[in-house]
């Protein structure tokens, strides 16, 4: 966890200056005219915003310094593309940009393989989403993205879902009263109890078999031996192996 992390990627975030919204707008205006010092100040003074975004990905095994640096790329894109005439807060625009950059990084480094055609569609949808966000200063709907790239809405939704970062079962979804509720608490599997009980019953049934019967089942079903091979191994006929095997299986069936 790095919720209270002060130094990340060599930056001591506790010493960073906090800008008022009017100061941000003034610096953004100067940055638009090519003032590199204004742009640098905007980046530096908004690093806490990047840190607050990457905290959402804590506990997923990712290097926080890597995520922080990727988030900074999203911050710089937000600074370069923000339209001061729209009348929205800079953070309202910047957070989705930073979040999108981090998710794109996680998606590209995801071990789960998605088909090339679906990845291509997802990339086009992501680019269209970023373009529409820049133009409208808000996150576009799935319908708007689909119209922009000339694809079906359902295909766009499926493609974006396929490349999205998986949510951890330990991701907190509610923690207002102090008793944290995680994703895993909201997921049920009706087969869990049934399969668990079946496994116990099977072990109990096998445990009641004789030593020779257990040995035959082990050789036949766990080691993949034929009845002839089993017969040669334990020194009895193939017919006896067949009879003992059937008898053992019937005992197990009756037990469970």
Secondary structure, 3 states (H helix, E strand, C coil): CCCCCCEECCEEHHHCCCCCHHHHHHHHHHHHCCCHHHHHHHHHHCHHHHHHHHHHHCCCCCCHHHHHHHHHHHHHHHHHHCCCCCCCCHHHHHHHHHHHHHHHHHHHCCCCCCCHHHHHHHHHHHHHHHHHHHHHCCCCCHHHHHHHHCCCHHHHHHHHHHCCCCCCCCCEEECCCCCCEEHHHHCCCCHHHHHHHHHHHHHHHHHCCCHHHHHHHHHHHHCCCCHHHHHHHHCCCHHHHHHHHHHHHHHHHHHC
